[in-house]
Amino acid sequence: MKQNLYKRLEQLESIHAAALKKAAYRAAARSGVEVFGELMRKYGIEPLPGESQMDAFACAAGLSSGELRDLLRQRSQQAGP
C-alpha cells in the first residue's frame, strides 16, 4: 500500500513539475505579433501613416497585400494542422 502511495505521489509531482514548466514557458513566450514587429524594425521596415504592418511588409517584399495574403494562406494550408 505504501509503495502505491509513493508511486502515485511521484506521478503527481511529475505532472505538477511539467505544469510549472509549461506555465513558465508561456509567461516568457512572446506573441507572433511582437516577434514580427521586432523583425520589421530590425530590417528597417516601418509602416507609413495609415498603413498596416502587413501592407508595409508586402510593399517591402514587392507584393501587393492580396498577393501576400494568398501566399500566406497557401503556406498555412501546406503546413497542415
DRENTORKOL-3810 file (N, C-alpha, C; in nm, 4 decimals):
REM DRENTORKOL-3810
@n.u->0.0829; n.v->-0.1193; n.w->0.0000; ca.u->0.0000; ca.v->0.0000; ca.w->0.0000; c.u->0.0878; c.v->0.1264; c.w->0.0000
@n.u->0.1946; n.v->0.1280; n.w->0.0842; ca.u->0.2829; ca.v->0.2442; ca.w->0.0884; c.u->0.3509; c.v->0.2664; c.w->-0.0451
@n.u->0.3895; n.v->0.1562; n.w->-0.1123; ca.u->0.4565; ca.v->0.1702; ca.w->-0.2425; c.u->0.3639; c.v->0.2349; c.w->-0.3431
@n.u->0.2370; n.v->0.1948; n.w->-0.3432; ca.u->0.1400; ca.v->0.2546; ca.w->-0.4356; c.u->0.1239; c.v->0.4042; c.w->-0.4068
@n.u->0.1218; n.v->0.4395; n.w->-0.2795; ca.u->0.1075; ca.v->0.5792; ca.w->-0.2413; c.u->0.2288; c.v->0.6603; c.w->-0.2866
@n.u->0.3489; n.v->0.6071; n.w->-0.2652; ca.u->0.4699; ca.v->0.6766; ca.w->-0.3091; c.u->0.4770; c.v->0.6874; c.w->-0.4615
@n.u->0.4338; n.v->0.5826; n.w->-0.5274; ca.u->0.4352; ca.v->0.5848; ca.w->-0.6745; c.u->0.3387; c.v->0.6915; c.w->-0.7267
@n.u->0.2211; n.v->0.6976; n.w->-0.6661; ca.u->0.1215; ca.v->0.7964; ca.w->-0.7081; c.u->0.1712; c.v->0.9380; c.w->-0.6780
@n.u->0.2336; n.v->0.9557; n.w->-0.5602; ca.u->0.2896; ca.v->1.0858; ca.w->-0.5246; c.u->0.3969; c.v->1.1273; c.w->-0.6247
@n.u->0.4797; n.v->1.0346; n.w->-0.6659; ca.u->0.5829; ca.v->1.0622; ca.w->-0.7663; c.u->0.5211; c.v->1.1058; c.w->-0.8989
@n.u->0.4136; n.v->1.0389; n.w->-0.9386; ca.u->0.3447; ca.v->1.0756; ca.w->-1.0624; c.u->0.2876; c.v->1.2166; c.w->-1.0528
@n.u->0.2240; n.v->1.2468; n.w->-0.9394; ca.u->0.1649; ca.v->1.3793; ca.w->-0.9215; c.u->0.2716; c.v->1.4882; c.w->-0.9199
@n.u->0.3855; n.v->1.4604; n.w->-0.8584; ca.u->0.4956; ca.v->1.5567; ca.w->-0.8586; c.u->0.5473; c.v->1.5807; c.w->-0.9998
@n.u->0.5533; n.v->1.4770; n.w->-1.0781; ca.u->0.5985; ca.v->1.4882; ca.w->-1.2163; c.u->0.5005; c.v->1.5727; c.w->-1.2984
@n.u->0.3721; n.v->1.5477; n.w->-1.2793; ca.u->0.2686; ca.v->1.6239; ca.w->-1.3503; c.u->0.2750; c.v->1.7713; c.w->-1.3102
@n.u->0.2914; n.v->1.7949; n.w->-1.1802; ca.u->0.2989; ca.v->1.9323; ca.w->-1.1303; c.u->0.4223; c.v->2.0040; c.w->-1.1866
@n.u->0.5365; n.v->1.9365; n.w->-1.1907; ca.u->0.6592; ca.v->1.9959; ca.w->-1.2448; c.u->0.6409; c.v->2.0317; c.w->-1.3917
@n.u->0.5750; n.v->1.9435; n.w->-1.4673; ca.u->0.5510; ca.v->1.9708; ca.w->-1.6089; c.u->0.4582; c.v->2.0913; c.w->-1.6258
@n.u->0.3573; n.v->2.1016; n.w->-1.5394; ca.u->0.2651; ca.v->2.2154; ca.w->-1.5468; c.u->0.3372; c.v->2.3460; c.w->-1.5147
@n.u->0.4264; n.v->2.3437; n.w->-1.4154; ca.u->0.5040; ca.v->2.4637; ca.w->-1.3819; c.u->0.5949; c.v->2.5044; c.w->-1.4969
@n.u->0.6571; n.v->2.4060; n.w->-1.5599; ca.u->0.7461; ca.v->2.4331; ca.w->-1.6727; c.u->0.6675; c.v->2.4957; c.w->-1.7889
@n.u->0.5493; n.v->2.4413; n.w->-1.8161; ca.u->0.4655; ca.v->2.4934; ca.w->-1.9241; c.u->0.4204; c.v->2.6368; c.w->-1.8948
@n.u->0.3830; n.v->2.6625; n.w->-1.7698; ca.u->0.3397; ca.v->2.7970; ca.w->-1.7314; c.u->0.4552; c.v->2.8961; c.w->-1.7437
@n.u->0.5750; n.v->2.8554; n.w->-1.7053; ca.u->0.6916; ca.v->2.9435; ca.w->-1.7167; c.u->0.7222; c.v->2.9732; c.w->-1.8629
@n.u->0.7090; n.v->2.8727; n.w->-1.9485; ca.u->0.7333; ca.v->2.8924; ca.w->-2.0914; c.u->0.6330; c.v->2.9918; c.w->-2.1485
@n.u->0.5068; n.v->2.9749; n.w->-2.1129; ca.u->0.4039; ca.v->3.0663; ca.w->-2.1638; c.u->0.4267; c.v->3.2088; c.w->-2.1175
@n.u->0.4691; n.v->3.2254; n.w->-1.9935; ca.u->0.4921; ca.v->3.3593; ca.w->-1.9396; c.u->0.6085; c.v->3.4277; c.w->-2.0114
@n.u->0.7081; n.v->3.3489; n.w->-2.0516; ca.u->0.8264; ca.v->3.4057; ca.w->-2.1166; c.u->0.8097; c.v->3.4202; c.w->-2.2674
@n.u->0.7137; n.v->3.3506; n.w->-2.3246; ca.u->0.6962; ca.v->3.3493; ca.w->-2.4705; c.u->0.6419; c.v->3.4835; c.w->-2.5197
@n.u->0.6926; n.v->3.5263; n.w->-2.6342; ca.u->0.6429; ca.v->3.6482; ca.w->-2.6972; c.u->0.5387; c.v->3.6098; c.w->-2.8012
@n.u->0.4481; n.v->3.6992; n.w->-2.8254; ca.u->0.3462; ca.v->3.6726; ca.w->-2.9267; c.u->0.4073; c.v->3.6849; c.w->-3.0659
@n.u->0.3409; n.v->3.6257; n.w->-3.1624; ca.u->0.3863; ca.v->3.6351; ca.w->-3.3007; c.u->0.3882; c.v->3.7787; c.w->-3.3498
@n.u->0.2954; n.v->3.8586; n.w->-3.3029; ca.u->0.2888; ca.v->3.9995; ca.w->-3.3428; c.u->0.4123; c.v->4.0736; c.w->-3.2923
@n.u->0.4542; n.v->4.0436; n.w->-3.1682; ca.u->0.5733; ca.v->4.1080; ca.w->-3.1138; c.u->0.6981; c.v->4.0693; c.w->-3.1931
@n.u->0.7107; n.v->3.9416; n.w->-3.2234; ca.u->0.8269; ca.v->3.8931; ca.w->-3.2987; c.u->0.8280; c.v->3.9551; c.w->-3.4383
@n.u->0.7123; n.v->3.9583; n.w->-3.5028; ca.u->0.7017; ca.v->4.0151; ca.w->-3.6372; c.u->0.7402; c.v->4.1627; c.w->-3.6369
@n.u->0.6880; n.v->4.2385; n.w->-3.5394; ca.u->0.7207; ca.v->4.3807; ca.w->-3.5303; c.u->0.8695; c.v->4.4038; c.w->-3.5070
@n.u->0.9290; n.v->4.3204; n.w->-3.4226; ca.u->1.0727; ca.v->4.3319; ca.w->-3.3958; c.u->1.1552; c.v->4.3055; c.w->-3.5221
@n.u->1.1167; n.v->4.2039; n.w->-3.5976; ca.u->1.1881; ca.v->4.1728; ca.w->-3.7219; c.u->1.1741; c.v->4.2852; c.w->-3.8238
@n.u->1.0555; n.v->4.3428; n.w->-3.8313; ca.u->1.0364; ca.v->4.4537; ca.w->-3.9254; c.u->1.1261; c.v->4.5717; c.w->-3.8887
@n.u->1.1315; n.v->4.6050; n.w->-3.7600; ca.u->1.2172; ca.v->4.7153; ca.w->-3.7161; c.u->1.3642; c.v->4.6834; c.w->-3.7424
@n.u->1.4024; n.v->4.5585; n.w->-3.7201; ca.u->1.5413; ca.v->4.5172; ca.w->-3.7406; c.u->1.5844; c.v->4.5405; c.w->-3.8853
@n.u->1.4938; n.v->4.5153; n.w->-3.9788; ca.u->1.5253; ca.v->4.5317; ca.w->-4.1208; c.u->1.4808; c.v->4.6664; c.w->-4.1763
@n.u->1.4428; n.v->4.7583; n.w->-4.0876; ca.u->1.4110; ca.v->4.8942; ca.w->-4.1298; c.u->1.2796; c.v->4.9080; c.w->-4.2040
@n.u->1.1868; n.v->4.8191; n.w->-4.1815; ca.u->1.0560; ca.v->4.8267; ca.w->-4.2474; c.u->0.9592; c.v->4.8934; c.w->-4.1499
@n.u->0.9164; n.v->5.0139; n.w->-4.1831; ca.u->0.8254; ca.v->5.0900; ca.w->-4.0990; c.u->0.7011; c.v->5.1255; c.w->-4.1803
@n.u->0.5835; n.v->5.1016; n.w->-4.1247; ca.u->0.4618; ca.v->5.1406; ca.w->-4.1965; c.u->0.4497; c.v->5.2927; c.w->-4.2080
@n.u->0.3986; n.v->5.3367; n.w->-4.3191; ca.u->0.3689; ca.v->5.4787; ca.w->-4.3387; c.u->0.2427; c.v->5.5126; c.w->-4.2603
@n.u->0.2159; n.v->5.6396; n.w->-4.2354; ca.u->0.0912; ca.v->5.6759; ca.w->-4.1663; c.u->-0.0301; c.v->5.6194; c.w->-4.2412
@n.u->-0.1151; n.v->5.5518; n.w->-4.1687; ca.u->-0.2345; ca.v->5.4928; ca.w->-4.2282; c.u->-0.2112; c.v->5.3572; c.w->-4.2929
@n.u->-0.0893; n.v->5.3053; n.w->-4.2867; ca.u->-0.0559; ca.v->5.1765; ca.w->-4.3481; c.u->-0.0390; c.v->5.0711; c.w->-4.2381
@n.u->-0.0904; n.v->4.9523; n.w->-4.2618; ca.u->-0.0749; ca.v->4.8448; ca.w->-4.1635; c.u->0.0645; c.v->4.7844; c.w->-4.1739
@n.u->0.1026; n.v->4.7103; n.w->-4.0709; ca.u->0.2319; ca.v->4.6417; ca.w->-4.0751; c.u->0.2368; c.v->4.5435; c.w->-4.1914
@n.u->0.1273; n.v->4.4738; n.w->-4.2169; ca.u->0.1252; ca.v->4.3763; ca.w->-4.3263; c.u->0.1372; c.v->4.4450; c.w->-4.4617
@n.u->0.0735; n.v->4.5603; n.w->-4.4763; ca.u->0.0862; ca.v->4.6341; ca.w->-4.6023; c.u->0.2302; c.v->4.6797; c.w->-4.6235
@n.u->0.2937; n.v->4.7277; n.w->-4.5148; ca.u->0.4328; ca.v->4.7706; ca.w->-4.5246; c.u->0.5240; c.v->4.6533; c.w->-4.5589
@n.u->0.4974; n.v->4.5382; n.w->-4.4984; ca.u->0.5776; ca.v->4.4188; ca.w->-4.5254; c.u->0.5596; c.v->4.3741; c.w->-4.6701
@n.u->0.4354; n.v->4.3723; n.w->-4.7175; ca.u->0.4081; ca.v->4.3331; ca.w->-4.8554; c.u->0.4803; c.v->4.4259; c.w->-4.9522
@n.u->0.4747; n.v->4.5557; n.w->-4.9253; ca.u->0.5416; ca.v->4.6542; ca.w->-5.0114; c.u->0.6927; c.v->4.6297; c.w->-5.0130
@n.u->0.7508; n.v->4.6038; n.w->-4.8956; ca.u->0.8954; ca.v->4.5792; ca.w->-4.8878; c.u->0.9339; c.v->4.4510; c.w->-4.9621
@n.u->0.8416; n.v->4.3555; n.w->-4.9679; ca.u->0.8676; ca.v->4.2288; ca.w->-5.0368; c.u->0.8347; c.v->4.2377; c.w->-5.1854
@n.u->0.7812; n.v->4.3524; n.w->-5.2290; ca.u->0.7470; ca.v->4.3686; ca.w->-5.3701; c.u->0.6172; c.v->4.2999; c.w->-5.4076
@n.u->0.5278; n.v->4.2846; n.w->-5.3101; ca.u->0.3991; ca.v->4.2184; ca.w->-5.3336; c.u->0.2852; c.v->4.3144; c.w->-5.3019
@n.u->0.1700; n.v->4.2837; n.w->-5.3579; ca.u->0.0510; ca.v->4.3565; ca.w->-5.3148; c.u->0.0003; c.v->4.2885; c.w->-5.1874
@n.u->-0.0864; n.v->4.3565; n.w->-5.1148; ca.u->-0.1419; ca.v->4.2974; ca.w->-4.9925; c.u->-0.2167; c.v->4.1682; c.w->-5.0225
@n.u->-0.2900; n.v->4.1670; n.w->-5.1322; ca.u->-0.3645; ca.v->4.0470; ca.w->-5.1719; c.u->-0.2724; c.v->3.9305; c.w->-5.2058
@n.u->-0.1620; n.v->3.9603; n.w->-5.2752; ca.u->-0.0659; ca.v->3.8545; ca.w->-5.3097; c.u->-0.0031; c.v->3.7950; c.w->-5.1832
@n.u->0.0305; n.v->3.8818; n.w->-5.0874; ca.u->0.0881; ca.v->3.8331; ca.w->-4.9627; c.u->-0.0128; c.v->3.7479; c.w->-4.8869
@n.u->-0.1362; n.v->3.7921; n.w->-4.8805; ca.u->-0.2419; ca.v->3.7169; ca.w->-4.8127; c.u->-0.2592; c.v->3.5791; c.w->-4.8765
@n.u->-0.2620; n.v->3.5757; n.w->-5.0102; ca.u->-0.2766; ca.v->3.4477; ca.w->-5.0809; c.u->-0.1578; c.v->3.3558; c.w->-5.0544
@n.u->-0.0383; n.v->3.4126; n.w->-5.0555; ca.u->0.0819; ca.v->3.3342; ca.w->-5.0295; c.u->0.0802; c.v->3.2758; c.w->-4.8886
@n.u->0.0431; n.v->3.3575; n.w->-4.7912; ca.u->0.0357; ca.v->3.3089; ca.w->-4.6529; c.u->-0.0721; c.v->3.2024; c.w->-4.6371
@n.u->-0.1841; n.v->3.2201; n.w->-4.7049; ca.u->-0.2918; ca.v->3.1201; ca.w->-4.6980; c.u->-0.2440; c.v->2.9868; c.w->-4.7569
@n.u->-0.1765; n.v->2.9926; n.w->-4.8706; ca.u->-0.1240; ca.v->2.8705; ca.w->-4.9329; c.u->-0.0265; c.v->2.7991; c.w->-4.8390
@n.u->0.0653; n.v->2.8763; n.w->-4.7795; ca.u->0.1653; ca.v->2.8179; ca.w->-4.6896; c.u->0.1006; c.v->2.7554; c.w->-4.5672
@n.u->-0.0034; n.v->2.8204; n.w->-4.5134; ca.u->-0.0683; ca.v->2.7666; ca.w->-4.3929; c.u->-0.1422; c.v->2.6365; c.w->-4.4260
@n.u->-0.1953; n.v->2.6265; n.w->-4.5463; ca.u->-0.2632; ca.v->2.5023; ca.w->-4.5862; c.u->-0.1660; c.v->2.3900; c.w->-4.6111
@n.u->-0.0444; n.v->2.4219; n.w->-4.6579; ca.u->0.0592; ca.v->2.3205; ca.w->-4.6797; c.u->0.1109; c.v->2.2677; c.w->-4.5470
@n.u->0.1163; n.v->2.3538; n.w->-4.4462; ca.u->0.1720; ca.v->2.3140; ca.w->-4.3161; c.u->0.0794; c.v->2.2136; c.w->-4.2465
@n.u->-0.0492; n.v->2.2208; n.w->-4.2743; ca.u->-0.1426; ca.v->2.1272; ca.w->-4.2134; c.u->-0.1730; c.v->2.1643; c.w->-4.0693
@n.u->-0.2541; n.v->2.0810; n.w->-4.0028; ca.u->-0.2955; ca.v->2.1117; ca.w->-3.8657; c.u->-0.1853; c.v->2.0966; c.w->-3.7649
END
